[in-house]
Amino acid sequence: MRTLEGIGSTPLSGIGTARWHRPDADLTLPDSSDPSDSSAVDPDAERERFERARDEAREAIRQARDRAAERVGEEEAAVFEAHEGFLDDPGLVDDIEASIADGTPAERAVDDRFAEAIAQFEAMDGRMAERADDLRDVRDRVLRALLGAEAADLGDLPDGTVLLAERLTPSDTAELDPDAVAGIATVTGGRTAHAAIIARSLSIPAVVGVGESLREVAEGAEVLIDGDGGRVVVDPDAAQRAAVGGASAPVVDEHVSTADGRAIEVAANVGSEAELAPAADRGADGIGLFRTEFLFYDRESPPTEDEQYEAFSAALEAFPADRVVVRTLDIGGDKPVPYLDLPTESNPFLGSRGIRLSLDEHADLFETQIRALLRAAAREDGDDLAVMFPLVSRIEEVEAALAVVDSVASDLTKAGIDHAIPELGAMIETPAAVFLADRLAARLDFLSIGTNDLTQYVMAADRENDAVADYHDPLHPAVLRAIDRTTTAAEGTDAWVGMCGEMAGDPALTALLVGLGLDELSMSAVTVPAVKERVAAIDAEAATDLAAEALACETRAEVRELLDA
Amino acid sequence: MERTVTVVPEAGLHARPASKLVQTVNRFDADVSIGRADDGDEGLVRADSMLSVSGLNVGHGESVRVVAEGDEAEAALDAVCDLLSTAVEQNEADGGEAE
């Protein structure tokens, strides 16, 4: 038994068989046969092997296409059609066959010809380099078929897999089947990285940032992922094994109140349609953050108004009696979307992103999204739709966004299309928004505090930079005061105040947050039952006292001490 | 025979439009080649090759020259030019790929 320490990312436990994901691993070819040896190669047999391998690869590509279409969407599945195009490229196939006819073993011929094409594409600009990745993908499928190697198909891992990786990309993670994957552990990465957030949304136990020691875990070893304690246990003993899956909180479908009767909405953050049903299953009181970026990723052009309408409708259908808060497109230089042609910025977190892009370069996308939202709000179950704008820092932005809503509404009226105005709110993520919270609350229906970005901006610490990870903690008194200032500013207005950052999903902080005056907490669905259980046990008055004491603390250490007491 | 057409799909001749082009060309008994309008004969590549077509790296709004020979050259030209001058969304609607 050996225990490795990391950062708990999805607070669930799982146990299974270690399997390394090595996307860059070479498919090692048999030793390059020396030319004098070529008589040993039977070109006819090699050509047949090549044909069979291609058939196998084609079959696998088609399966991947169908699965992507089913899980994500037709548009996203299109990349696999391109893969099939590369696989059957007549130029490529002719060259490989010619090389085989000259006595080259099939795998060598494939590897050499693809290497040539890959080098050609890589010599071109950024977009073409992505195509080189597609070619690698296709090459690996053919080589795997030739070598009889197993495919690292992340969507098709055997049950009980604990996936180990240097790092996982968001798209790797989105491909995982939560029923098959018992856990994830990575060498690098942090709790707020996008891949970690997706793993939480999929309820996959995860420990990230384990460091070099993770590399020593052997393929096939039995591994326990303790996402709550941030531990990876290799060869766990019987007691640890028995503890897995035992202690989780029961699902509560009803809305909950504190012991003394203050209602707290406990909602879920979701980033794709696939996460809606699991969120409902875990008893979420609606969606407190519906990220719309996923509608824009991994495709060649923006989603249409109808596609977006369908996505919002699916969310409303999943929560017919509860609120669904949709965040308008929140992208920037750090989240590349190829077809949007966003400029590379030296400091994307302080650049053109969120509402700034929506009101300027991408006003067209914003208008389309608002149209889809206004139409969705007119559905029978659309009364509970709410829309919030990300990264607000000026009142002018809110005025401009509201003007877009008005003008879209009047266009829809003219066109005779059913629509309604949903609840409208602003995200509180910047110090500017905190200072203006009273004005924002007066003009809008709600405020939602995004603690990941708020912490980053209040503490001036890049959330992706491990060197300043210590600053990136919402328990720093400055961040707590920013939260308090926001809730206090909304008192006496009709606006409700929610929180949709990762902080909201930590049951150890629930009492503090209730005490700080939040009406709604929205989190990864997996933590909903634990937070609901916690809310029901809280005395709101005692929580208010706790918050007052926390606000009086000068250091994070003091806050921690107070919470641990 | 040949024609010059402006590439309408947002993605240019990449990914989906490129694979659609290759699939379309393969439906006809014709040798079809394609290249940037400005690049002359030397810029022409075979249009039934995904590698060659995407290797052209043609973007949205660029002008391309399509040359076809063979029994179904005209039909192939019609189909290819039709594809290149239609936005992707419309292609989908026309092609009946249900959402």
Contacts between the chains, C-beta under 8 A, distances in Angstrom:
chain1	res1	chain2	res2	distance
A	74	B	92	7.9
A	74	B	97	6.3
A	74	B	99	7.1
A	78	B	15	6.2
A	78	B	16	4.1
A	78	B	19	7.4
A	79	B	15	6.1
A	79	B	16	8.0
A	81	B	16	6.7
A	81	B	19	4.4
A	81	B	20	7.9
A	81	B	23	7.9
A	82	B	15	4.9
A	82	B	16	6.9
A	82	B	18	6.4
A	82	B	19	4.6
A	82	B	50	6.7
A	82	B	54	7.5
A	84	B	19	7.2
A	85	B	18	6.9
A	85	B	19	4.3
A	85	B	22	5.0
A	85	B	23	7.7
A	85	B	50	3.3
A	86	B	50	5.0
A	86	B	51	6.5
A	88	B	50	7.6
A	89	B	49	5.0
A	89	B	50	4.8
A	89	B	51	4.7
A	89	B	52	7.8
A	90	B	46	7.2
A	90	B	48	5.7
A	90	B	49	5.7
A	91	B	46	6.7
A	91	B	49	4.6
A	91	B	51	5.9
A	91	B	52	6.2
A	92	B	49	7.5
A	92	B	51	5.7
A	117	B	51	5.7
A	120	B	55	6.6
A	121	B	55	6.9
A	124	B	55	7.9
A	124	B	57	5.9
A	125	B	57	7.3
A	127	B	14	6.8
A	127	B	57	7.4
A	128	B	54	7.8
A	128	B	55	7.8
A	128	B	57	5.7
A	131	B	14	7.3
A	131	B	54	5.7
A	300	B	9	7.9
A	300	B	10	6.7
A	300	B	11	3.8
A	300	B	14	7.1
A	300	B	15	5.4
A	300	B	16	5.8
A	300	B	17	7.9
A	300	B	88	7.0
A	301	B	9	7.9
A	301	B	10	4.3
A	301	B	11	6.2
A	301	B	88	5.9
A	301	B	89	7.6
A	304	B	89	6.1
A	306	B	99	7.0
A	307	B	99	6.8
A	310	B	99	7.3
A	339	B	10	6.0
A	339	B	11	6.6
